Amino acid sequence: MRREFLPFSRPSVSGEDIAAVGEVLRSGWITTGPRNAEFEQSFSEYVGCYGAVALSSATAGMHLALKALGIGPGDEVITPSMTWVSTVNLIVLSGAKPVFVDVDRDTLMVSAELIQQRLSAHTSMIIPVHFAGAPVDMEPIRRLAADKNIHLIEDAAHAVGTEYNGELIGKNGSAIFSFHPIKNITTGEGGMVCSDNQKFLEQVRRLKFHGLGVDAYDRQTQGRSPQAQVLEPGFKYNLPDMLAVLGLRQLARIEEFNAKRTRLALHYRKLLAGVEEILPLSVPAYPLKHSWHLFIVRLDTDKANLGRDEFMEGLKQRNIGTGLHFRPVHLQKYYRESMNIPSGSLPNTEWNAERICSLPLFPEMTEDDVTEVVDTIKEVLKHG
Ligand SMILES: *Cc1c(COP(=O)(O)O)cnc(C)c1O
């Protein structure tokens, strides 16, 4: 058994990253300023998008997107239940109605066909979720949204470095990234909205800082009037420079991080091919580059002699951490009670809800760690 606990995720922070943050702390300008502007610029250049706005989280980005697009009472927003709760919470808090769409059983991804079944005269927005580091098949969804004149915002929290049809996610349309510590790059907490829609980006930029249209650094250093006017009531979702500088440093290492993740994921896939009770997610067949944000498997509960929760507990007792991405939103207490969605309405989501489990995957793991995880899985399957 492992002597030290192996967490399912751990950020890669170097001594140089720490020094860069220290430099900002000593500089006299800690909050949003030049490092934030540089991070936005570097991120846009990296993904090849028209423009980007850095924020305090992806959740903040989703809030501002809903607000900027005027989503509210009477609107329906189509999104999977198999996602992190933040998106759905914000839809509800905006006064709109979330409409859950099922996902493919083996990729956990939405599709144009599944979305089509949930369209109504009230559908105003679609939020597809790129899952675990693979991209959603966006082309048919883009066509559907354009045909019906519906807003489309991609949840790209798992997709820094993910490519679809030869282009990085974020290059086309509007996408929101997360820099929470488990994501492929981190700022501690943070997010980025990328878009090719100038008006939308301007609205997001204005709403992120009190509705002023300029931030504190602009006012102090760019010779702008210190008496900036509130153009509309806004929020306080800016990313401070002490975090933005970490994002800049992390972005410079994205290829290295994702290459390491890929090597580990391929090692898992090779070793797990011989374990019949374990079903990894499938990689979609369309052209893509996977960023391997998560390594998700499903426990085949027909073949295994234990349930998923016992499986996770067995690994934990042997010093191996796991995660659950995700407990579907419609099965969370509040949504179960308020929406009352009949069991069986989202069959693939429900099937996976009882079987999914995320195995350890982060750049500083070794292939030997992966081998040890798979050996431990075999032991847990044998002995419980
Ligand atoms: C992490 C995550 C978010 C939220 O990101 P934050 O930066 O923590 O707000 C949204 N959607 C998905 C799918 C996520 O995994």
The ligand as an SDF file (V2000), in Angstrom:
LIG
                    3D

 15 15  0  0  0  0  0  0  0  0999 V2000
  -14.9210   24.2630  -12.1690 C   0  0  0  0  0  0  0  0  0  0  0  0
  -16.1230   24.3520  -13.0270 C   0  0  0  0  0  0  0  0  0  0  0  0
  -16.8910   25.5190  -13.1160 C   0  0  0  0  0  0  0  0  0  0  0  0
  -16.6980   26.6930  -12.2010 C   0  0  0  0  0  0  0  0  0  0  0  0
  -15.4510   27.2660  -12.2160 O   0  0  0  0  0  0  0  0  0  0  0  0
  -15.0800   28.3000  -11.0450 P   0  0  0  0  0  0  0  0  0  0  0  0
  -13.8600   29.0030  -11.5810 O   0  0  0  0  0  0  0  0  0  0  0  0
  -14.7970   27.4900   -9.8190 O   0  0  0  0  0  0  0  0  0  0  0  0
  -16.2020   29.2320  -10.8620 O   0  0  0  0  0  0  0  0  0  0  0  0
  -17.9290   25.5510  -14.0220 C   0  0  0  0  0  0  0  0  0  0  0  0
  -18.2240   24.4920  -14.7920 N   0  0  0  0  0  0  0  0  0  0  0  0
  -17.5320   23.3540  -14.7340 C   0  0  0  0  0  0  0  0  0  0  0  0
  -17.8990   22.2250  -15.6430 C   0  0  0  0  0  0  0  0  0  0  0  0
  -16.4750   23.2310  -13.8310 C   0  0  0  0  0  0  0  0  0  0  0  0
  -15.8050   22.0630  -13.7330 O   0  0  0  0  0  0  0  0  0  0  0  0
  1  2  1  0
  2  3  1  0
  2 14  2  0
  3  4  1  0
  3 10  2  0
  4  5  1  0
  5  6  1  0
  6  7  2  0
  6  8  1  0
  6  9  1  0
 10 11  1  0
 11 12  2  0
 12 13  1  0
 12 14  1  0
 14 15  1  0
M  END
$$$$
